[in-house]
Amino acid sequence: MLVAGPVSAADLESELEAKQSKLDEVVEKKGVLTSTISRYEDRIDRLTGEVAAIRGREEAVRTRLEAKQAELDQAVAELDAAKDRLEEMRARLKRALVALRDRLVAMYETGSPDVISVIVGSGDVDDLAARAEYLDRLHGMDEAIVGRVRDLRDQIQRTVDHLRGAKDRIEAARDAIASEEEALATARAALQSHQQELVSARADRLGALEQINAQEEELHGSVAAIQGKLAAMLSATGSAPLPAGPIQGGSGGLIWPVSGAVVSGFGARWGSMHEGIDIAVPEMTPIRAAATGSVVLLQSEASSGGYGNFTCLDHGGGLSTCYAHQTSFAVSSGQSVSQGDIIGYTGCTGHCLGPHLHFEVRINGSPTDPMGYL
């Protein structure tokens, strides 16, 4: 049977790097999912507003349609009434014409006296005048009755024609409003369908986000456990200051402040910005100035928050470097230092899971990836 040997610091650093890389991927996926969900929510809210606006327009169109339908119903009722009057007047005209025709036929058949007969049969001049006037009045009354009936018929016919035209125009307007209502209903249905698709897609993304959060929490635990093991291993050397390691020059003009493995790089980490690099070294490892400069910031753990004991050096030209989580300082504020001078000792002050150096490079105050200068 083979027995596994003890785990080395290099193995832990390799495992930590792999877990950290996986964690970075998960955090990136989480950011993408969160942004996607946010966009879906914005689009859903926008569609909700559009649907509400269409519903308002539908209500207004429905009110117009009801009013136009009421107007059409009134026009149809008036037209029906006018048609009834027209039929009545046509019947009266027909009866008047029939009566007139019957009278003329009767006069012809009975040989009613003509004008000469009336004159000859008259007893005197007064009787003659009376008979002639009677015939004229009788004939005039027949013509007047027929004329009045005909005029009323023609007037009602014009009214019917006018009402029929009005009815057609109102009916066309009502149909146009109904078409508008139908188009709005179709548009609203399409928007609601698209909105439901977005809601469903958002639900899928939220489910995926829950899984990502679970993975992130698990990886955070793994990283913390490995860092704890590594910190315990690195702390095994005791709390006495260690000898300063050899100066390691970088390609960008700075030297490495300590010699160790980079366990966390510059950039997004755990949902926030990691503005430097973390270099794993035992506690009380001397920290060298990355370049010649002066101490412009020296803060204790009580005032610097998560950085713990914190030092910043100004190197001129807008370049500065900062060193966090120190156990103790080896310089004072305003002091000038040369490249390679010891400025403090590593530790785990502030927000920290194990002894290491958090190292930053800033250009005009803005954090920049230190790997471009080391």
Buried (B, 14 or more C-beta within 10 A) or exposed (E): EEEEEEEEBEEBBEBBBEBBEBBBEBBEBBEEBBEBBEEBEEBBEEBEEBBEEBEEBBEEBBEBBEEBBEBBEEBBEBBEEBBEBBEEBBEBBEEBBEEBEEBEEEEEEEEEBEEEEBEEEBEEEEEBEEBBEEBEEEEEEBEEBBEEBBEBBEEBBEBBEEBBEBBEEBBEBBEEBBEBBEEBBEBBEEBBEBBEEBEEBBEEBEEBBEEBEEBBEBBBEBBEBBBEBBBEBBBEEEEEBBEBBEEEEBEEEBBBBBBBBBBBBBEEBBEEEBBBBBBBBBBBBBBBBBBBBBBBEBBEBEEBEEBBBBBBBBBEEEBBBBBBBBBEBBBEEEBEBEBBBBBBBBBBBBEBBBBBBBBBBBEEEEBBBBBEBB
